[in-house]
Amino acid sequence: MAHYAFLDENNIVTEVIVGRDEDDTTGGVTDWEEWYGNFRGQVCKRTSYNTYRAYDYIHDESEPPNLIRVDFLGSRHRTGGTPFRGKFAEIGDIYDAELDEFVALTI
């Protein structure tokens, strides 16, 4: 099982679906991003449920819960694998084609 994100003309995620694994060749299809994109008439990008962006929230111990800063620690994979496209795509995220990553507008 793989997940796929559909993008509008501004590269904003409009929907995320569960689809075929990228190595599934059912019906001779070898590129599911392309197949789903053509079927829906939208750009489609695979996304990984196991990839997330990690942050470290630093608090002032003297006056909890006052937030002092947020440090971005990078993308992580839940099972220790290689992170894929920055984070799992969610509706409203932006796909940055230059980075080949999904980026949230807020953390």
Residue frames as qw, qx, qy, qz and C-alpha x, y, z in Angstrom:
[[0.000, 0.891, 0.455, 0.000, 0.00, 0.00, 0.00],
 [0.408, 0.029, 0.025, 0.912, 1.32, 3.43, -0.95],
 [0.048, 0.796, 0.427, -0.426, -0.08, 6.92, -0.58],
 [0.391, 0.327, 0.396, 0.764, -0.44, 9.52, -3.32],
 [0.022, -0.634, -0.299, 0.713, -1.06, 13.26, -3.12],
 [0.388, 0.651, 0.499, 0.420, -2.91, 15.24, -5.79],
 [0.298, -0.370, -0.054, 0.878, -1.76, 18.81, -6.46],
 [0.345, 0.849, 0.361, -0.170, -3.60, 21.80, -7.83],
 [0.579, 0.714, 0.053, 0.390, -2.09, 24.30, -10.29],
 [0.091, -0.878, 0.316, -0.349, -0.24, 26.01, -7.39],
 [0.530, 0.255, -0.763, 0.267, 1.30, 22.73, -6.13],
 [0.411, -0.305, 0.505, -0.695, -1.01, 22.70, -3.11],
 [0.066, -0.052, -0.996, 0.017, -2.14, 19.26, -1.92],
 [0.529, -0.129, -0.130, -0.828, -5.88, 18.86, -2.51],
 [0.925, -0.158, 0.013, -0.346, -6.28, 15.17, -1.64],
 [0.027, -0.491, 0.869, -0.052, -4.28, 12.18, -0.42],
 [0.901, 0.027, -0.120, -0.416, -5.30, 8.63, -1.32],
 [0.604, -0.334, 0.722, 0.055, -4.18, 5.08, -0.64],
 [0.705, 0.560, -0.247, -0.359, -3.08, 3.41, -3.87],
 [0.969, 0.176, -0.126, 0.119, -0.91, 0.76, -5.43],
 [0.652, -0.564, 0.269, 0.429, 2.63, 0.12, -4.23],
 [0.215, 0.816, -0.336, -0.419, 5.17, 1.79, -6.49],
 [0.071, -0.395, 0.875, 0.268, 6.65, -1.60, -7.47],
 [0.585, 0.331, 0.698, -0.246, 3.24, -3.16, -8.31],
 [0.029, 0.262, -0.602, -0.753, 3.04, -3.77, -12.07],
 [0.427, 0.438, 0.752, -0.246, -0.65, -4.69, -12.28],
 [0.520, 0.773, 0.346, -0.110, -1.91, -4.26, -15.82],
 [0.697, 0.364, 0.128, 0.604, 1.57, -3.39, -17.01],
 [0.081, -0.959, -0.010, -0.271, 1.56, -0.03, -15.18],
 [0.752, 0.015, -0.303, 0.585, 5.08, 0.86, -14.03],
 [0.172, 0.139, -0.214, 0.952, 4.54, 4.48, -12.91],
 [0.171, -0.624, -0.755, 0.107, 1.60, 4.89, -10.53],
 [0.099, -0.544, -0.151, 0.820, 2.19, 8.62, -10.03],
 [0.105, 0.169, -0.520, -0.830, 1.72, 9.11, -13.75],
 [0.178, -0.326, -0.884, -0.285, -1.24, 6.69, -13.95],
 [0.157, -0.647, -0.633, 0.395, -3.16, 8.31, -11.07],
 [0.066, -0.479, 0.051, 0.874, -2.31, 11.79, -12.38],
 [0.136, 0.014, -0.666, -0.733, -3.62, 10.96, -15.85],
 [0.194, -0.447, -0.871, -0.055, -6.72, 9.27, -14.41],
 [0.183, -0.715, -0.500, 0.453, -7.58, 12.31, -12.25],
 [0.340, 0.780, 0.219, 0.478, -6.24, 15.05, -14.51],
 [0.316, -0.927, 0.168, -0.107, -4.03, 16.42, -11.72],
 [0.365, 0.574, -0.676, 0.284, -0.36, 16.18, -10.89],
 [0.893, -0.412, -0.086, -0.158, 0.15, 13.23, -8.56],
 [0.243, 0.622, -0.664, 0.336, 3.12, 12.63, -6.26],
 [0.774, -0.254, -0.572, 0.097, 3.78, 9.64, -4.03],
 [0.225, -0.701, 0.369, -0.567, 4.11, 10.42, -0.33],
 [0.545, 0.042, -0.804, 0.235, 5.27, 8.28, 2.57],
 [0.624, -0.672, -0.249, -0.310, 3.15, 7.78, 5.68],
 [0.841, -0.341, -0.197, 0.373, 6.36, 6.88, 7.51],
 [0.472, 0.245, -0.055, 0.845, 8.10, 10.21, 6.85],
 [0.254, -0.900, -0.353, 0.006, 7.68, 13.17, 9.17],
 [0.296, 0.668, -0.234, 0.641, 9.47, 16.38, 10.08],
 [0.662, -0.442, -0.481, 0.366, 11.01, 16.44, 13.57],
 [0.003, 0.783, -0.085, 0.616, 11.17, 19.50, 15.79],
 [0.520, -0.220, -0.592, 0.576, 12.66, 20.20, 19.19],
 [0.222, -0.830, -0.249, -0.446, 10.55, 22.56, 21.29],
 [0.457, 0.071, -0.490, 0.739, 12.67, 24.47, 23.81],
 [0.374, -0.794, -0.397, -0.267, 10.72, 25.80, 26.82],
 [0.013, 0.583, -0.431, 0.688, 11.61, 28.24, 29.58],
 [0.520, -0.202, -0.801, 0.216, 11.70, 26.04, 32.69],
 [0.095, -0.107, -0.487, 0.862, 11.01, 28.99, 34.99],
 [0.438, 0.302, 0.233, -0.814, 7.64, 29.85, 33.44],
 [0.138, 0.131, 0.921, 0.339, 6.08, 26.84, 31.69],
 [0.794, 0.182, 0.496, 0.301, 4.73, 26.56, 29.13],
 [0.183, 0.891, -0.142, -0.391, 6.42, 29.62, 27.59],
 [0.871, 0.317, 0.230, 0.296, 7.94, 28.57, 24.28],
 [0.297, -0.725, 0.278, 0.556, 11.39, 30.00, 23.62],
 [0.274, 0.554, -0.563, -0.549, 12.21, 28.50, 20.22],
 [0.920, 0.190, 0.304, -0.161, 11.53, 25.66, 17.84],
 [0.110, -0.580, 0.709, 0.387, 14.47, 23.87, 16.21],
 [0.866, 0.354, -0.133, -0.327, 13.91, 21.89, 13.01],
 [0.581, -0.462, 0.665, 0.085, 15.76, 18.58, 13.35],
 [0.150, 0.330, -0.775, -0.517, 15.13, 17.35, 9.81],
 [0.806, 0.036, -0.269, -0.526, 12.96, 14.72, 8.20],
 [0.312, -0.320, 0.865, -0.226, 12.74, 11.34, 9.89],
 [0.620, 0.013, -0.665, -0.416, 11.44, 7.88, 8.98],
 [0.728, -0.449, 0.166, -0.491, 9.34, 6.06, 11.58],
 [0.987, -0.129, 0.092, 0.013, 11.10, 2.71, 11.09],
 [0.548, -0.586, 0.405, 0.438, 14.63, 4.00, 10.49],
 [0.672, 0.409, 0.466, 0.404, 14.47, 4.00, 6.70],
 [0.293, 0.022, 0.203, 0.934, 15.24, 6.88, 4.38],
 [0.229, 0.596, 0.401, -0.657, 12.82, 9.82, 4.67],
 [0.337, 0.340, 0.685, 0.549, 10.85, 10.40, 1.46],
 [0.055, 0.618, 0.388, 0.681, 9.80, 13.85, 0.18],
 [0.003, 0.425, -0.279, 0.861, 10.23, 15.67, 3.47],
 [0.339, 0.022, 0.659, -0.671, 7.01, 14.64, 5.20],
 [0.202, 0.418, 0.881, 0.087, 3.73, 12.83, 4.66],
 [0.060, -0.222, -0.320, -0.919, 1.58, 15.08, 2.47],
 [0.056, 0.520, 0.730, -0.441, -1.54, 16.56, 4.03],
 [0.203, 0.778, 0.496, 0.329, -4.29, 18.65, 2.45],
 [0.115, -0.992, -0.050, 0.014, -3.07, 22.24, 2.27],
 [0.631, -0.473, 0.354, 0.503, 0.64, 21.37, 2.18],
 [0.431, 0.817, -0.241, -0.297, 2.75, 22.71, -0.67],
 [0.915, 0.066, 0.238, 0.318, 4.85, 20.51, -2.92],
 [0.053, -0.863, 0.350, 0.361, 8.22, 22.20, -3.51],
 [0.901, 0.433, 0.009, 0.023, 9.38, 20.81, -6.85],
 [0.314, 0.776, -0.484, 0.252, 12.91, 22.17, -6.44],
 [0.302, -0.487, 0.733, -0.367, 13.37, 20.33, -3.12],
 [0.576, -0.037, -0.763, -0.292, 11.10, 17.42, -4.17],
 [0.182, -0.148, -0.801, 0.551, 9.45, 17.72, -0.77],
 [0.291, -0.725, -0.529, -0.333, 6.09, 18.43, 0.79],
 [0.231, 0.115, -0.389, 0.884, 6.17, 21.47, 3.06],
 [0.204, -0.706, -0.666, 0.133, 3.57, 22.45, 5.65],
 [0.072, 0.764, 0.094, 0.634, 2.58, 26.10, 5.94],
 [0.424, -0.712, 0.320, -0.460, 2.73, 25.76, 9.73],
 [0.315, 0.281, -0.878, 0.227, 4.48, 23.38, 12.11]]
